[in-house]
């Protein structure tokens, strides 16, 4: 573990600087022996270090690291979103991209039980796997090392399987080893379909859409009206307009060519949902940051940056996208 190289943003022309390590540990002392040298070295280098771990693990790390623990930010940088692994990964990437823009590298230490945020008591191995696989897409090309912890005493067969699927490198003792069972994140997410967004009851408004500039003009006007009605500031309202129109345009161009746009408008909050009868082969669009020279594939990524949540899922009835944005 101590031999893990430091990666800097200047290495973008070489191998992908993003690293994802899985650590299965058997007790606190084994965990500390593996992590303490890496975290101490990262703090000494001036890396941005986040640790999203439970209280017991934090106390143990602070005792072992001593003054070096003062250089650690405790908590999850991406504000986990309970049902949307896509959103959790996108938030992590967005926050880290901003915070390491000054040339630092980043290290995230994450316990499986913390990924589900406030709903950790109902956290499942499938949710953890979805977050991990989504992060393998969203954090690509960032100088970030993501370290996932798994207590062997709490490890089920499913958890062990997903750990092996999602981590290109595994920590065994104090040694980092390649993982021969690592799977492409798109394959993992295809085998674990994204869950549907929770039901919200009858919408405030529902409108059909189809191909045509008049349709998009009307959607822009309605979206702006709903943003202002909810009390969003002009910048957030404009972001909502851009995001909704991008996803509706994608639905028209790549889906069935028509669909339904539903709205739930509350003070300080707007939720929009786009449903069309087309079938999308993947729910990963917009997780990987598009290449600067790419002329396509930017719409969903941009929507993820502008909104608090963008969640895509498919059913036998078609493809669905939910957006949420608050004041």
HELIX and SHEET records of a PDB file:
HELIX    1   1 UNK A    9  UNK A   11  5                                   3    
HELIX    2   2 UNK A   28  UNK A   45  1                                  18    
HELIX    3   3 UNK A   55  UNK A   65  1                                  11    
HELIX    4   4 UNK A   66  UNK A   71  5                                   6    
HELIX    5   5 UNK A   85  UNK A   99  1                                  15    
HELIX    6   6 UNK A  112  UNK A  114  5                                   3    
HELIX    7   7 UNK A  117  UNK A  122  5                                   6    
HELIX    8   8 UNK A  125  UNK A  138  1                                  14    
HELIX    9   9 UNK A  152  UNK A  154  5                                   3    
HELIX   10  10 UNK A  157  UNK A  166  1                                  10    
HELIX   11  11 UNK A  185  UNK A  191  1                                   7    
HELIX   12  12 UNK A  213  UNK A  230  1                                  18    
HELIX   13  13 UNK A  234  UNK A  254  1                                  21    
HELIX   14  14 UNK A  299  UNK A  306  1                                   8    
SHEET    1   A 7 UNK A  72  UNK A  74  0                                        
SHEET    2   A 7 UNK A  48  UNK A  52  1                                        
SHEET    3   A 7 UNK A 106  UNK A 111  1                                        
SHEET    4   A 7 UNK A 144  UNK A 151  1                                        
SHEET    5   A 7 UNK A  19  UNK A  25  1                                        
SHEET    6   A 7 UNK A 169  UNK A 172  1                                        
SHEET    7   A 7 UNK A 175  UNK A 178 -1                                        
SHEET    1   B 5 UNK A 205  UNK A 210  0                                        
SHEET    2   B 5 UNK A 258  UNK A 266 -1                                        
SHEET    3   B 5 UNK A 269  UNK A 276 -1                                        
SHEET    4   B 5 UNK A 318  UNK A 326 -1                                        
SHEET    5   B 5 UNK A 309  UNK A 315 -1                                        
END                                                                             
